[in-house]
Amino acid sequence: MMPEDNKKELDHVLIIDEFIDHLWLEDGLSQNTLNSYRFDLKIFYSWLLKNKVDLLNVSQADIEQYLAYKFPSSKSRSISRLLATLRRFYRFLLRDNKVKTDPTLNIQTPKVPKSLPKSLSEEEVEALIAAPDIDHPVGVRDRAMLEILYACGLRVTELVGLLVTEIILQDGVIRVTGKGQKTRLVPMGEESVDWVKKYLHESRPKILADRTSKFLFVSNRSECMTRQTFWHLIKRYSIQAGINKTISPHVLRHAFATHLINHGADLRVVQMLLGHSDISTTQIYTHVARERLKKLHQEHHPRG
């Protein structure tokens, strides 16, 4: 027979697995997000075992001690994220009658200062998009990817996961599957339509050779391009463009939203285009617009 302690540990691991399955079924979270939840809980459970604390008999003091152990210096954003994981986990256990009380109930979430997202100027975006060598098939592919990323404000996972069937060139829109498997239609704009057409008709067949793929943007191996590969591409092109900033694919998404707001776009429209479920997530870009207006006022007003 299995020793009692080993059986309890196995039961607890299964409970964490049940919670991850619950998140997937209820919210349709991405695999990356689920992995983050699992990692946080795995580290937490290891700490509990080391300190001989039962997963189903955790107190508020235990949670506070763990947070102090994880973050000896105050990192409110990290504490807030970890606390959100533990809070959701124990509410799940409470709902399933696996615990009698929620140990996170009276723990205050630290206030996280709002930080403005990094962005690029319109001139920097133009330089970045123009960086690929369009005399080669791969350069045309990269140009088309950058055009769509900026024109549509996609997340990098949405971009690399695009299927050929999700591009509707005659209508100039793409069907995007975002977080929680929610779909949205996003207009592409004339420039990105033209570059995608060029890529589809001239470059993609050369990259694929005699092979096939359901994905719109393919690697030299005819596979779906990874997020990491595209991250390296965009970093290389930013150096070629002479942009002295830390660049990631998400920066172009921020630039998309910021430039729309700067040119007078309605916040609700930007929310819909970005695929944000909550308007508060999009409201950060109003701060960006205000900062830009203040800067312009200081630079150009006689009494700035």
NUMAR-867782 format. One record per residue: residue number from 1; x, y, z of N, C-alpha, C, CB in turn. Coordinates in steps of 0.05 Angstrom, whole numbers. Atoms other than C-alpha are relative to their C-alpha. Glycine has a CB too. Layout:
NUMAR-867782
(site NUM, (X, Y, Z), (X, Y, Z), (X, Y, Z), (X, Y, Z));
...
This chain:
NUMAR-867782
(site 1, (17, -24, 0), (0, 0, 0), (17, 25, 0), (-19, 0, 24));
(site 2, (-15, -26, 1), (21, 72, -12), (0, 13, 27), (-13, 19, -21));
(site 3, (0, -14, -25), (45, 109, 50), (-19, 23, 0), (29, 11, 6));
(site 4, (21, -20, -2), (-6, 159, 76), (9, 28, -10), (-8, 3, 30));
(site 5, (-10, -26, 9), (39, 220, 64), (2, 2, -30), (28, 5, 12));
(site 6, (-2, 0, 29), (52, 200, -8), (-28, 1, -13), (14, -26, -9));
(site 7, (27, -1, 11), (-22, 188, -20), (-12, 28, 2), (-19, -20, 15));
(site 8, (10, -27, -4), (-38, 257, 8), (12, 19, -21), (6, 10, 29));
(site 9, (-14, -17, 20), (14, 290, -37), (-12, -5, -28), (30, -7, 0));
(site 10, (11, 6, 26), (-14, 254, -98), (-28, 13, -2), (-2, -30, -4));
(site 11, (27, -12, 0), (-85, 277, -79), (2, 30, -4), (-14, -6, 26));
(site 12, (-3, -29, 3), (-60, 349, -73), (8, 8, -28), (20, 10, 21));
(site 13, (-8, -6, 28), (-26, 347, -141), (-24, -3, -18), (23, -20, -8));
(site 14, (25, 4, 17), (-91, 320, -171), (-19, 24, 4), (-14, -26, 8));
(site 15, (18, -23, -5), (-129, 378, -138), (10, 24, -17), (0, 7, 30));
(site 16, (-11, -22, 16), (-82, 428, -172), (-7, -5, -30), (31, 2, 4));
(site 17, (7, 7, 28), (-93, 391, -239), (-30, 6, -5), (6, -30, -5));
(site 18, (29, -6, 3), (-169, 396, -228), (-5, 30, -3), (-16, -11, 25));
(site 19, (3, -29, 1), (-162, 471, -217), (8, 10, -28), (17, 13, 22));
(site 20, (-9, -8, 26), (-122, 479, -281), (-20, -7, -22), (28, -13, -7));
(site 21, (20, 8, 19), (-174, 439, -319), (-25, 18, 2), (-9, -30, 5));
(site 22, (23, -18, -4), (-228, 483, -289), (5, 27, -14), (-5, 5, 31));
(site 23, (-6, -26, 14), (-193, 546, -314), (-2, -3, -30), (29, 9, 7));
(site 24, (2, 5, 28), (-188, 516, -383), (-29, -2, -10), (16, -25, -8));
(site 25, (28, 4, 8), (-261, 495, -385), (-17, 26, 3), (-12, -22, 16));
(site 26, (16, -23, -6), (-289, 558, -353), (8, 25, -17), (2, 7, 29));
(site 27, (-9, -24, 12), (-246, 612, -384), (14, -3, -27), (20, 14, 18));
(site 28, (-14, 5, 25), (-213, 578, -444), (27, 14, -2), (-17, 10, -23));
(site 29, (-25, -14, -1), (-146, 606, -422), (21, -13, -18), (11, 2, 28));
(site 30, (-21, 11, 17), (-85, 597, -467), (18, -19, 16), (17, 23, -13));
(site 31, (-18, 19, -13), (-34, 543, -453), (21, 14, 16), (12, -19, -20));
(site 32, (-20, -15, -14), (17, 595, -433), (-10, 10, 27), (10, 24, -17));
(site 33, (12, -10, -25), (-30, 625, -381), (-4, -23, 20), (-26, 14, -6));
(site 34, (4, 23, -17), (-48, 556, -354), (26, -10, 12), (-13, -23, -16));
(site 35, (-27, 8, -9), (26, 539, -349), (10, 18, 22), (20, -1, -23));
(site 36, (-8, -20, -21), (37, 603, -308), (-14, -6, 26), (-6, 28, -10));
(site 37, (15, 8, -24), (-18, 583, -260), (12, -25, 13), (-31, -4, -7));
(site 38, (-10, 25, -11), (9, 513, -253), (28, 4, 13), (2, -21, -23));
(site 39, (-27, -5, -11), (81, 538, -242), (-2, 14, 27), (16, 17, -20));
(site 40, (3, -15, -25), (59, 587, -188), (-9, -19, 23), (-20, 23, -3));
(site 41, (11, 18, -21), (19, 533, -151), (20, -23, 7), (-26, -12, -10));
(site 42, (-20, 21, -5), (74, 481, -159), (22, 10, 20), (14, -9, -26));
(site 43, (-20, -12, -17), (125, 528, -126), (-12, 4, 28), (10, 27, -11));
(site 44, (14, -5, -25), (74, 546, -72), (-2, -26, 16), (-28, 12, -4));
(site 45, (4, 26, -13), (60, 472, -57), (27, -11, 10), (-13, -20, -20));
(site 46, (-26, 9, -10), (134, 456, -52), (8, 14, 26), (22, 6, -22));
(site 47, (-5, -15, -25), (141, 511, 0), (-16, -10, 23), (-5, 30, -5));
(site 48, (17, 10, -21), (82, 484, 38), (11, -27, 11), (-29, -5, -10));
(site 49, (-11, 26, -8), (113, 414, 39), (25, 4, 18), (7, -17, -24));
(site 50, (-25, -6, -15), (180, 442, 63), (-6, 10, 28), (17, 20, -15));
(site 51, (8, -12, -26), (144, 479, 119), (-21, -16, 15), (-9, 29, -4));
(site 52, (19, 19, -13), (98, 420, 136), (-27, 13, 4), (11, -10, 27));
(site 53, (26, -12, -1), (35, 459, 120), (-18, -15, -20), (1, 31, -7));
(site 54, (18, 14, 17), (-25, 422, 91), (-13, 19, -20), (-22, -15, 17));
(site 55, (12, -17, 22), (-51, 450, 24), (-28, 8, 7), (1, -15, -26));
(site 56, (29, -4, -5), (-123, 444, 49), (-4, 12, 28), (-15, -25, -2));
(site 57, (2, -12, -27), (-108, 475, 118), (18, 25, 2), (6, -20, 22));
(site 58, (-17, -24, 0), (-71, 538, 98), (-15, 23, 13), (7, 8, -30));
(site 59, (11, -23, -14), (-82, 600, 141), (8, 26, -14), (8, 1, 29));
(site 60, (-8, -27, 11), (-79, 674, 124), (29, 5, 7), (-18, 22, 11));
(site 61, (-28, -5, -8), (-13, 677, 163), (19, -16, -18), (4, -8, 29));
(site 62, (-17, 16, 18), (15, 621, 119), (4, 14, -27), (-12, -28, -4));
(site 63, (-1, -14, 25), (-2, 659, 56), (18, 25, 2), (-28, 9, -10));
(site 64, (-16, -24, -3), (28, 723, 83), (30, -6, 4), (-10, 16, 25));
(site 65, (-28, 8, -4), (91, 686, 105), (12, -9, -27), (2, -24, 20));
(site 66, (-10, 9, 26), (97, 655, 35), (6, 24, -18), (-20, -18, -14));
(site 67, (-5, -24, 16), (90, 723, 1), (25, 15, 9), (-25, 19, 2));
(site 68, (-25, -13, -10), (144, 751, 47), (25, -15, -8), (-2, 3, 31));
(site 69, (-23, 17, 8), (189, 692, 30), (6, 4, -30), (-7, -29, 6));
(site 70, (-3, -3, 29), (177, 701, -46), (11, 27, -7), (-26, -6, -14));
(site 71, (-6, -28, 8), (185, 776, -46), (11, 15, 24), (-25, 14, -11));
(site 72, (-11, -13, -23), (233, 799, 9), (1, 31, -4), (28, -10, 5));
(site 73, (2, -28, 5), (234, 867, -25), (-28, 4, -13), (23, 11, -19));
(site 74, (28, -4, 10), (166, 898, -42), (-1, 3, -30), (-12, 25, 14));
(site 75, (4, -1, 29), (148, 883, -114), (-30, -3, -4), (16, -23, -15));
(site 76, (29, 1, 0), (74, 901, -116), (-12, -14, -23), (-10, 28, 2));
(site 77, (12, 13, 24), (61, 878, -187), (3, -30, 2), (14, 11, -25));
(site 78, (-4, 29, -2), (91, 809, -174), (-17, -12, 22), (30, -6, 5));
(site 79, (16, 9, -23), (57, 802, -106), (-30, -1, -9), (3, 19, 24));
(site 80, (28, -2, 9), (-9, 823, -138), (-7, -24, -18), (-6, 26, -14));
(site 81, (5, 22, 19), (-3, 771, -194), (-2, -27, 15), (21, -1, -21));
(site 82, (0, 25, -15), (15, 714, -146), (-24, -3, 18), (26, -3, 16));
(site 83, (23, 0, -18), (-39, 733, -97), (-26, -6, -15), (-2, 27, 15));
(site 84, (23, 5, 16), (-90, 733, -153), (-3, -30, -7), (1, 16, -27));
(site 85, (0, 28, 5), (-70, 661, -170), (-9, -16, 25), (28, -10, -8));
(site 86, (8, 14, -25), (-76, 638, -97), (-29, 5, 7), (19, 8, 23));
(site 87, (28, -7, -6), (-141, 675, -88), (-20, -16, -17), (-5, 30, -4));
(site 88, (18, 15, 18), (-172, 642, -148), (0, -30, 7), (8, 4, -29));
(site 89, (-3, 29, -7), (-146, 573, -127), (-17, -6, 24), (29, -7, 4));
(site 90, (14, 6, -25), (-175, 577, -57), (-30, 6, -2), (11, 16, 23));
(site 91, (29, -4, 5), (-242, 604, -81), (-11, -25, -14), (-5, 25, -17));
(site 92, (8, 25, 14), (-245, 543, -127), (-3, -23, 21), (21, -8, -21));
(site 93, (1, 21, -21), (-230, 497, -67), (-24, 4, 19), (26, -1, 16));
(site 94, (23, -6, -17), (-282, 533, -25), (-26, -8, -13), (0, 30, 8));
(site 95, (24, 6, 15), (-335, 525, -78), (-5, -30, -1), (2, 11, -29));
(site 96, (3, 29, 1), (-320, 450, -82), (1, -13, 28), (23, -11, -17));
(site 97, (1, 10, -28), (-322, 444, -6), (25, -16, 8), (-25, -17, 4));
(site 98, (-26, 13, -7), (-249, 422, -3), (13, 15, 23), (19, -1, -24));
(site 99, (-10, -16, -23), (-233, 478, 47), (-24, 14, 12), (22, 21, -8));
(site 100, (22, -13, -14), (-277, 512, 99), (1, 30, -2), (0, -9, 30));
(site 101, (-3, -29, 3), (-249, 582, 92), (20, 7, -21), (8, 13, 28));
(site 102, (-19, -10, 20), (-212, 623, 41), (22, 16, 14), (-14, 18, -22));
(site 103, (-21, -14, -15), (-144, 642, 71), (9, 26, -12), (24, -18, 3));
(site 104, (-8, -25, 13), (-135, 698, 21), (-20, 23, 3), (5, -5, -30));
(site 105, (22, -19, -1), (-200, 733, 38), (7, 27, 10), (-22, -12, 16));
(site 106, (-5, -25, -13), (-173, 787, 83), (28, 11, -6), (-4, -3, 30));
(site 107, (-26, -10, 8), (-106, 797, 49), (-4, 22, -20), (19, -22, -11));
(site 108, (3, -22, 18), (-101, 865, 16), (18, -2, -24), (5, 27, 16));
(site 109, (-16, 0, 24), (-78, 867, -56), (16, 26, -1), (-17, -4, -25));
(site 110, (-15, -25, 1), (-21, 918, -61), (-7, 16, -25), (30, -6, 0));
(site 111, (6, -18, 23), (-34, 978, -105), (23, -1, -20), (-5, 29, 10));
(site 112, (-20, 2, 21), (2, 970, -171), (0, 27, -15), (-6, -24, -20));
(site 113, (0, -25, 14), (25, 1036, -201), (-4, -4, -30), (27, 15, 4));
(site 114, (5, 3, 29), (0, 1046, -272), (24, 9, -15), (-25, 17, -8));
(site 115, (-23, -7, 16), (58, 1044, -319), (-9, 3, -29), (23, -21, 2));
(site 116, (8, -5, 28), (51, 1072, -389), (14, -21, -18), (7, 28, -9));
(site 117, (-13, 20, 18), (64, 1019, -443), (21, 13, -18), (-21, -15, -17));
(site 118, (-20, -10, 19), (126, 1027, -485), (-12, 1, -28), (26, -18, 0));
(site 119, (11, -3, 26), (110, 1051, -554), (22, 10, -19), (-25, 18, -1));
(site 120, (-18, -11, 20), (142, 1076, -618), (-14, 24, -13), (7, -21, -22));
(site 121, (12, -22, 15), (132, 1141, -656), (-8, -11, -27), (21, 23, -3));
(site 122, (9, 9, 27), (99, 1137, -724), (24, -2, -19), (-21, 20, -12));
(site 123, (-24, 1, 17), (167, 1151, -756), (16, -25, 5), (17, 25, 4));
(site 124, (-14, 24, -7), (199, 1094, -718), (-14, -25, -11), (3, -2, 31));
(site 125, (15, 22, 11), (144, 1047, -739), (5, -3, -30), (-31, 3, 5));
(site 126, (-5, 1, 29), (154, 1066, -812), (28, -11, -6), (-3, 29, -12));
(site 127, (-28, 10, 4), (229, 1053, -806), (2, -30, 6), (19, 16, 18));
(site 128, (-1, 28, -7), (218, 986, -773), (-13, -17, -22), (-15, -5, 27));
(site 129, (14, 16, 21), (167, 962, -825), (16, -1, -26), (-28, 13, -4));
(site 130, (-15, -1, 25), (213, 983, -881), (27, -15, 1), (5, 29, -8));
(site 131, (-26, 12, -3), (273, 945, -853), (5, -26, -15), (4, -5, 29));
(site 132, (-5, 25, 14), (262, 876, -885), (9, 4, -29), (-24, -18, 1));
(site 133, (-9, -1, 27), (297, 863, -951), (-21, -13, -18), (28, -15, -4));
(site 134, (23, 11, 16), (238, 855, -999), (8, -11, -27), (-21, 22, -4));
(site 135, (-10, 13, 24), (282, 829, -1055), (1, -30, 4), (27, 11, -8));
(site 136, (0, 29, -6), (278, 761, -1021), (-27, -8, 11), (23, -6, 20));
(site 137, (27, 10, -9), (216, 718, -1006), (-4, 3, 30), (-3, -29, -8));
(site 138, (3, -2, -29), (230, 717, -931), (-3, 29, 8), (25, -13, 14));
(site 139, (3, -28, -6), (237, 792, -930), (-28, 10, -5), (20, 17, -16));
(site 140, (28, -8, 6), (169, 800, -963), (-19, -12, 21), (-9, -11, -28));
(site 141, (16, 12, -22), (140, 752, -911), (2, 17, 25), (9, -29, 6));
(site 142, (-4, -16, -25), (170, 793, -854), (-13, 27, -3), (30, 3, 5));
(site 143, (13, -26, 4), (146, 858, -885), (-31, -3, 4), (6, 11, -28));
(site 144, (29, 5, -3), (75, 829, -890), (-8, -4, 29), (-9, -24, -17));
(site 145, (6, 5, -28), (78, 806, -818), (1, 26, 17), (20, -20, 12));
(site 146, (-2, -26, -15), (101, 874, -792), (-23, 18, -8), (26, 13, -7));
(site 147, (22, -17, 9), (48, 909, -834), (-26, -8, 15), (-5, -3, -31));
(site 148, (25, 10, -13), (-8, 865, -805), (1, 5, 30), (-4, -30, -5));
(site 149, (-2, -4, -28), (19, 869, -734), (-7, 29, 8), (29, -7, 9));
(site 150, (5, -28, -7), (17, 945, -735), (-28, 9, -9), (21, 18, -13));
(site 151, (26, -9, 11), (-45, 954, -779), (-24, -12, 16), (-3, -9, -29));
(site 152, (22, 13, -14), (-87, 906, -737), (3, -2, 30), (-3, -28, -11));
(site 153, (-4, 0, -30), (-56, 911, -667), (-2, -27, 12), (-20, 18, 13));
(site 154, (3, 28, -10), (-50, 836, -659), (20, -6, 22), (4, -19, -23));
(site 155, (-19, 12, -18), (-18, 798, -603), (18, -18, -17), (-14, -17, 23));
(site 156, (-19, 16, 16), (43, 759, -628), (-11, -29, -4), (27, -1, 12));
(site 157, (11, 27, 2), (8, 692, -614), (-22, 0, -21), (-11, -10, 27));
(site 158, (21, -1, 20), (-51, 715, -657), (12, 2, -28), (-18, 25, 6));
(site 159, (-13, -4, 26), (-4, 736, -713), (11, -26, -11), (22, 21, 2));
(site 160, (-13, 24, 10), (37, 672, -718), (-20, -23, -3), (22, -8, 19));
(site 161, (20, 21, 2), (-26, 630, -710), (-20, 4, -22), (-13, -4, 26));
(site 162, (20, -6, 22), (-64, 662, -768), (0, -22, -21), (7, 27, -13));
(site 163, (3, 20, 21), (-91, 612, -818), (-6, 14, -26), (-23, -20, 7));
(site 164, (5, -12, 27), (-96, 625, -893), (-30, 5, -3), (9, -20, -22));
(site 165, (30, -3, 3), (-172, 616, -887), (-11, 23, 17), (-13, -26, 9));
(site 166, (9, -22, -17), (-175, 673, -836), (5, 27, -12), (13, -1, 28));
(site 167, (-5, -25, 15), (-152, 726, -886), (-21, 3, -21), (29, 0, -12));
(site 168, (21, -5, 20), (-210, 756, -926), (9, 25, -15), (-28, 4, 14));
(site 169, (-13, -22, 14), (-172, 798, -976), (-20, 18, -15), (20, -10, -20));
(site 170, (20, -16, 15), (-233, 820, -1017), (-14, 20, 18), (-20, -18, -14));
(site 171, (13, -19, -18), (-263, 852, -955), (21, 16, 17), (-18, -15, 19));
(site 172, (-21, -14, -15), (-196, 874, -926), (-1, -4, 30), (-1, 29, -6));
(site 173, (2, 5, -29), (-207, 841, -858), (13, -27, 6), (-30, 0, 9));
(site 174, (-9, 26, -9), (-178, 784, -818), (-18, -9, 24), (30, 1, 8));
(site 175, (14, 12, -23), (-214, 738, -769), (21, -9, 20), (-19, -23, -9));
(site 176, (-20, 5, -20), (-173, 736, -706), (-11, -16, 23), (13, 26, 11));
(site 177, (7, 16, -24), (-178, 683, -651), (18, 9, 23), (1, -31, -5));
(site 178, (-16, -11, -22), (-156, 716, -587), (-2, -16, 25), (-8, 28, 5));
(site 179, (1, 13, -26), (-155, 701, -513), (-28, -12, 5), (8, 19, 23));
(site 180, (25, 12, -6), (-209, 654, -489), (-14, -11, -25), (-18, 19, 14));
(site 181, (11, 10, 25), (-219, 630, -561), (-21, 19, -11), (-11, -28, 3));
(site 182, (20, -19, 10), (-259, 693, -575), (10, 11, -27), (-4, 24, 20));
(site 183, (-7, -9, 27), (-260, 715, -648), (-9, 29, -4), (-11, -18, -22));
(site 184, (8, -27, 7), (-262, 785, -676), (9, 5, -28), (12, 21, 20));
(site 185, (-8, -9, 27), (-259, 817, -745), (15, 26, 2), (-24, 2, -19));
(site 186, (-16, -24, -1), (-204, 869, -754), (7, 9, -28), (26, -5, 17));
(site 187, (-8, -10, 27), (-195, 914, -816), (30, 1, -3), (-12, 28, -4));
(site 188, (-29, 2, 5), (-126, 907, -848), (12, 26, -10), (5, -22, -20));
(site 189, (-11, -24, 12), (-118, 972, -885), (13, -7, -27), (21, 13, 18));
(site 190, (-9, 5, 28), (-95, 979, -958), (29, -10, -1), (-3, 25, -16));
(site 191, (-28, 8, 2), (-20, 974, -945), (4, -29, 8), (16, 18, 19));
(site 192, (-4, 28, -8), (-24, 908, -907), (-13, -19, -19), (-10, -4, 28));
(site 193, (13, 17, 20), (-73, 880, -958), (18, -4, -24), (-27, 13, -9));
(site 194, (-18, 2, 23), (-25, 896, -1014), (24, -18, 6), (10, 28, -8));
(site 195, (-24, 16, -7), (35, 864, -977), (-7, -29, 4), (13, 12, 24));
(site 196, (8, 28, -3), (-4, 802, -959), (-5, -13, -27), (-26, -2, 18));
(site 197, (4, 10, 27), (-25, 794, -1031), (26, -7, -13), (-16, 20, -18));
(site 198, (-27, 4, 11), (47, 801, -1053), (13, -25, 12), (18, 24, 4));
(site 199, (-11, 23, -14), (69, 750, -1001), (-13, -26, -9), (-3, 4, 30));
(site 200, (15, 24, 7), (14, 700, -1019), (6, -9, -29), (-29, 4, 3));
(site 201, (-3, 6, 28), (24, 704, -1094), (29, -5, -8), (-11, 22, -17));
(site 202, (-28, 2, 9), (100, 711, -1099), (19, -14, 19), (10, 28, -5));
(site 203, (-21, 10, -19), (137, 693, -1035), (-7, -26, 14), (5, 21, 21));
(site 204, (8, 24, -15), (97, 641, -997), (5, -26, -16), (-29, 2, 9));
(site 205, (-5, 24, 15), (99, 590, -1054), (30, -8, -2), (-10, 3, -29));
(site 206, (-29, 5, 1), (176, 598, -1058), (10, -11, 27), (15, 25, -8));
(site 207, (-9, 9, -26), (184, 589, -983), (-10, -29, 4), (-11, 18, 22));
(site 208, (11, 27, -4), (139, 527, -983), (12, -20, -19), (-31, 1, -4));
(site 209, (-9, 18, 22), (169, 498, -1047), (-24, -18, -7), (24, -18, 9));
(site 210, (22, 18, 7), (125, 436, -1059), (-17, -8, 24), (10, -24, -15));
(site 211, (14, 8, -24), (99, 432, -988), (-25, 17, 5), (19, 2, 25));
(site 212, (24, -15, -6), (34, 456, -958), (-1, 7, 30), (-25, -16, -8));
(site 213, (4, -7, -28), (13, 490, -894), (-26, 15, 3), (24, 17, 11));
(site 214, (25, -15, -5), (-52, 516, -864), (5, 27, 11), (-18, -16, 19));
(site 215, (-7, -25, -12), (-15, 573, -831), (7, 21, -21), (23, -3, 20));
(site 216, (-5, -21, 19), (-11, 640, -866), (31, 6, -2), (-14, 26, 9));
(site 217, (-29, -7, 0), (61, 657, -845), (16, -25, 8), (6, 23, 19));
(site 218, (-14, 25, -4), (108, 598, -851), (30, 4, 1), (-6, -20, -23));
(site 219, (-29, 0, -2), (180, 584, -834), (12, -14, -24), (10, -13, 27));
(site 220, (-14, 14, 22), (232, 556, -882), (-5, -30, 1), (30, 5, 1));
(site 221, (6, 29, -2), (211, 487, -856), (-30, -5, -5), (8, -10, 27));
(site 222, (29, 2, 6), (138, 500, -876), (-16, -4, 25), (-5, -23, -19));
(site 223, (15, 2, -26), (118, 503, -803), (-9, 27, 9), (18, -13, 21));
(site 224, (10, -25, -12), (81, 555, -763), (24, 14, 14), (-23, -5, 20));
(site 225, (-21, -14, -13), (130, 608, -741), (-5, 3, 30), (4, 28, -13));
(site 226, (4, -2, -29), (142, 610, -666), (1, 29, 9), (22, -17, 15));
(site 227, (-1, -27, -12), (134, 671, -622), (29, 8, 4), (-16, 1, 27));
(site 228, (-28, -7, -6), (207, 667, -603), (15, 8, -26), (14, -24, 13));
(site 229, (-14, -7, 25), (230, 667, -676), (-8, 28, -10), (-8, -21, -22));
(site 230, (9, -27, 8), (187, 728, -692), (12, 21, 18), (-30, 2, -1));
(site 231, (-12, -20, -18), (213, 763, -630), (29, 6, -8), (0, -11, 29));
(site 232, (-27, -4, 9), (284, 753, -655), (1, 17, -26), (15, -26, -3));
(site 233, (2, -15, 25), (264, 779, -724), (-4, 30, 5), (-22, -11, -18));
(site 234, (7, -28, -5), (233, 842, -697), (23, 15, 14), (-26, 2, 16));
(site 235, (-23, -12, -14), (293, 855, -652), (22, 7, -21), (11, -19, 21));
(site 236, (-20, -5, 20), (340, 848, -712), (-7, 24, -18), (4, -25, -17));
(site 237, (9, -22, 17), (298, 895, -755), (1, 27, 14), (-28, -6, -10));
(site 238, (-1, -26, -15), (295, 947, -700), (29, 11, 0), (-10, -4, 29));
(site 239, (-28, -8, 1), (372, 948, -699), (6, 12, -27), (19, -23, 7));
(site 240, (-4, -9, 28), (373, 955, -775), (-13, 28, -4), (-11, -20, -20));
(site 241, (14, -25, 4), (323, 1012, -770), (12, 23, 18), (-29, -3, 7));
(site 242, (-13, -20, -17), (367, 1048, -719), (-18, 9, 23), (6, 24, -16));
(site 243, (18, -7, -23), (314, 1046, -663), (14, -8, 26), (-27, -15, -3));
(site 244, (-14, 5, -25), (349, 1053, -596), (-18, -4, 23), (20, 23, 5));
(site 245, (19, 7, -22), (294, 1023, -554), (-2, -31, 1), (-28, 12, -6));
(site 246, (5, 29, -2), (279, 954, -527), (-26, -6, -14), (-2, -9, 30));
(site 247, (23, 6, 17), (232, 925, -579), (-10, -29, 4), (7, 5, -29));
(site 248, (13, 26, 0), (183, 867, -575), (-24, 2, -18), (-7, -10, 29));
(site 249, (25, -1, 16), (123, 848, -618), (-22, 16, 13), (-10, -28, -7));
(site 250, (22, -13, -14), (78, 876, -564), (2, 30, -1), (0, -8, 30));
(site 251, (-3, -29, 3), (108, 945, -573), (-15, 11, -24), (30, 8, -2));
(site 252, (15, -8, 23), (77, 948, -642), (-30, 0, 5), (6, -18, -24));
(site 253, (29, 0, -8), (9, 930, -612), (-6, 25, 16), (-6, -25, 17));
(site 254, (4, -25, -15), (18, 988, -563), (0, 24, -19), (22, 3, 21));
(site 255, (-2, -23, 19), (38, 1034, -621), (-26, 2, -15), (23, -4, -19));
(site 256, (26, 1, 14), (-25, 1013, -659), (-22, 15, 16), (-9, -30, -5));
(site 257, (21, -12, -17), (-70, 1032, -600), (6, 30, 5), (-2, -15, 26));
(site 258, (-7, -27, -7), (-32, 1095, -582), (-5, 19, -24), (30, 2, 8));
(site 259, (3, -17, 24), (-32, 1123, -653), (-29, 3, -7), (16, -12, -24));
(site 260, (29, -3, 5), (-106, 1108, -661), (-12, 21, 19), (-15, -27, 4));
(site 261, (10, -19, -20), (-122, 1146, -596), (10, 28, -7), (9, -8, 28));
(site 262, (-11, -26, 7), (-76, 1203, -617), (-14, 13, -23), (30, -2, -6));
(site 263, (14, -10, 23), (-114, 1210, -682), (-30, 2, 4), (7, -17, -25));
(site 264, (28, -5, -6), (-181, 1214, -647), (-18, -24, 0), (-10, 19, -18));
(site 265, (17, 23, 0), (-206, 1142, -647), (-14, -3, 26), (17, -26, -6));
(site 266, (16, 5, -24), (-261, 1124, -598), (12, -23, 16), (-30, -5, -7));
(site 267, (-12, 20, -17), (-237, 1084, -538), (-14, -27, -3), (-1, 9, 29));
(site 268, (15, 25, 3), (-292, 1032, -547), (8, -15, -26), (-30, 5, 0));
(site 269, (-8, 12, 25), (-271, 1020, -619), (28, -12, 3), (1, 22, -23));
(site 270, (-27, 11, -4), (-198, 1011, -598), (-2, -26, 18), (18, 21, 14));
(site 271, (5, 24, -16), (-222, 962, -544), (-8, -24, -17), (-21, 6, 22));
(site 272, (10, 22, 17), (-259, 921, -596), (22, -10, -19), (-24, 10, -17));
(site 273, (-21, 8, 18), (-200, 921, -644), (22, -16, 14), (12, 25, -14));
(site 274, (-21, 14, -15), (-151, 899, -591), (-10, -26, 12), (10, 18, 23));
(site 275, (11, 25, -12), (-198, 845, -565), (1, 0, 30), (15, -24, -11));
(site 276, (0, -2, -30), (-198, 871, -493), (-29, -5, 9), (10, 28, 9));
(site 277, (27, 5, -11), (-256, 843, -453), (-9, 22, 19), (0, -27, 14));
(site 278, (6, -21, -20), (-252, 900, -403), (10, 27, -10), (12, -7, 28));
(site 279, (-8, -27, 9), (-251, 974, -422), (23, 12, 16), (-24, 19, 0));
(site 280, (-21, -10, -17), (-205, 988, -363), (28, -7, -10), (-3, -10, 29));
(site 281, (-26, 8, 11), (-149, 950, -398), (8, 20, -22), (-1, -28, -11));
(site 282, (-6, -18, 23), (-155, 997, -458), (4, 29, 10), (-24, 0, -20));
(site 283, (-1, -28, -9), (-160, 1061, -416), (29, 9, 5), (-15, 3, 26));
(site 284, (-28, -8, -3), (-84, 1060, -405), (9, 18, -23), (18, -24, 3));
(site 285, (-9, -15, 23), (-78, 1089, -475), (-10, 29, 1), (-10, -13, -25));
(site 286, (8, -27, -3), (-117, 1151, -455), (22, 15, 16), (-27, 2, 15));
(site 287, (-23, -12, -15), (-59, 1164, -406), (23, 7, -19), (10, -18, 23));
(site 288, (-21, -5, 20), (-11, 1157, -464), (-6, 25, -17), (3, -25, -19));
(site 289, (8, -24, 16), (-50, 1208, -505), (3, 25, 16), (-30, -4, -10));
(site 290, (-3, -24, -17), (-52, 1256, -446), (29, 9, 3), (-13, -4, 27));
(site 291, (-29, -6, -3), (23, 1251, -436), (10, 13, -25), (16, -26, 6));
(site 292, (-9, -11, 25), (33, 1265, -510), (-10, 29, -3), (-10, -17, -24));
(site 293, (11, -27, 2), (-13, 1326, -507), (15, 20, 18), (-30, 0, 7));
(site 294, (-15, -17, -19), (24, 1353, -446), (28, 7, -11), (3, -14, 27));
(site 295, (-27, -5, 12), (91, 1344, -481), (-2, 20, -23), (12, -27, -10));
(site 296, (3, -18, 23), (66, 1379, -544), (-6, 29, 10), (-24, -9, -18));
(site 297, (6, -26, -11), (38, 1436, -501), (26, 13, 11), (-20, -3, 23));
(site 298, (-25, -11, -11), (105, 1444, -465), (20, 9, -22), (14, -21, 18));
(site 299, (-18, -6, 22), (143, 1444, -531), (-8, 24, -17), (3, -25, -17));
(site 300, (9, -19, 20), (100, 1490, -571), (-16, 24, 11), (-17, -14, -20));
(site 301, (15, -22, -11), (59, 1535, -525), (19, 21, 12), (-21, -9, 21));
(site 302, (-18, -21, -11), (91, 1603, -508), (4, -1, 30), (-11, 27, -8));
(site 303, (-3, 2, -29), (77, 1591, -435), (1, -29, 10), (-24, 15, 14));
(site 304, (-2, 29, -7), (89, 1516, -436), (22, -4, 20), (6, -17, -25));
